């Protein structure tokens, strides 16, 4: 028992270990981050303060780890110059708190009963007790490889009391209690590259890449039969004495007892067989080649489906009961129907190396370079994470047959106890995930912050981190002056930026509004679906004026906008009144407009023309035309408005540029006084600074994501840091406030 009242048992220490693992990169570069890392993860594990953030508070145990964290916080903040970022709301699902242990050595193989685990070291294999992590011995040969094939338990026999390895030109059978050699199978003519038990354990298959596949009697070591092959890549036992033999470009089904060999019909375009997966019952085979994803029924070899996938995908494990198999695609792990190949479930995870189903079929372990995720297939949500060292190999993962233990590893090994697995942790407040690159908005008085989520615009209280509400919306909200505008079903709803409550609605009855542009003025401009241009007051939502239909509405300055008049001229108008200030007699159909810094010139480009017209904003103003070879171009004014430059990727006769890789056309702009001087409008709102720009000493790496690019708002009480992740919006503030 800790003096703070926390009970620090084995489970509490497991929480500490997984948290440190998750942030090992940050801690290696700056060990002083240890307190902030552990507090922000472990305090919220069981703090009563967290219950207010959940619709249904998660179950709490009696360890009261939060008391330990608070005692540590008091000690830490008593130090001179102590300053750190404290999370003010619970995180999303955190790295796994499953009981388990870690050891050096990777590519683990778990015995079927979950009692033993084999791990691979640089020059040996080590046998360990899966419950206690005690070493039971090492295989004495200098270099041994686990016999694998489709066996999810690596080199273990179906009964778990023997281990099959191979080295050089032979394979070896070992007993595990005691660890001793039973017999050797070989030698082959070339190096053995794979080995596997038959499903009943009575036959052992060995294969050499450029020699043959051989079947041996497991008990007396006699040779049963052999099959000459070339380019062997894997052996997959699918019956008591039959095996799928995979090579670099095809596969066959071999029954050594009767000598039968089935080979699928050859495809002249198939040059490579990338991956193979066999169902737990051995009755379905799934392959991915350079031309197609295919499914076959065994033992007759009937083709179930053929999908000409274009991307380089990898077939992984097969579900034990629901008729699904896992396919690793770009940026996603797909679960596909075993009969049709159709996609049924998409698990949004990229850079996946391995995917393995548990025996019950409820869970799938998805292994990436930096972590492994236990995915609940019923809820289609992650249950827990296990962090691991980054490695370049494929790694391995295996469940015990009862599903109570899991071994995963790449450059190191984790053996986890799944009997303590809790239900998938809920997201705080059950807020849908934020939209990609969602901007955040701090209310004028600094009391709340808003961000766009998949379910709408969400508001959080800055003091407590509590979610206030979610306003339904499928579009990004606009910060317009002192309002947040939410676009819903052709209407704009002005929201109170502190509370998210509706203030008033901007709408044209019977004519839905299009999504408008943001502005800092007190007047909002919008087009209706029929083309009307309507201006609204942001004081009360009343309509200020409306203009005839136009296919163009561009806000070129906070106080100026341009529409296309019925006679196809461009009308420059004042935002406040809608009055036309100037008409440009251009026939250019472009819809991309840019105002020069001194407000004397307007560039018109886009549409079907590759030319850019630069018009002087004055009665009878001058015109310059710049030409480009392609529609793809870049245009800019100089900072002093003395010139306009057009960049294109192809030379043009007009520019006289002979450089085939670059085309530049420039016009010198005559000096003069602006015809449309700037009016008194609010300056454009600048984006908030990033944490790395104003307080780099507070930046720390949270596993696979850094806080460096998080938005930082300066408040009287200190910094408020808002980080939009793929899962949620995270809020931090500097502590102690008196030292900010």
PyMOL commands that set and color helices and strands:
alter all, ss='L'
color gray80, all
select helices_A, chain A and resi 10-22+24-29+31-46+48-53+65-77+418-420+428-430+691-694+696-698+737-739
alter helices_A, ss='H'
color red, helices_A
select strands_A, chain A and resi 84-87+100-104+106-110+116-120+125-129+135-138+145-146+162-167+170-176+179-186+192-197+203-208+212-217+223-228+232-237+242-247+251-255+260-263+273-278+284-289+293-297+302-307+314-318+324-329+332-337+343-347+352-357+363-368+371-376+381-387+396-399+405-409+412-417+440-442+448-453+456-461+467-471+478-480+483-488+491-495+502-506+523-527+533-537+543-547+553-557+560-564+570-574+580-584+592-595+601-606+609-616+623-626+633-637+643-648+663-668+711-715+718-724+729-735
alter strands_A, ss='S'
color yellow, strands_A
deselect
rebuild
show_as cartoon
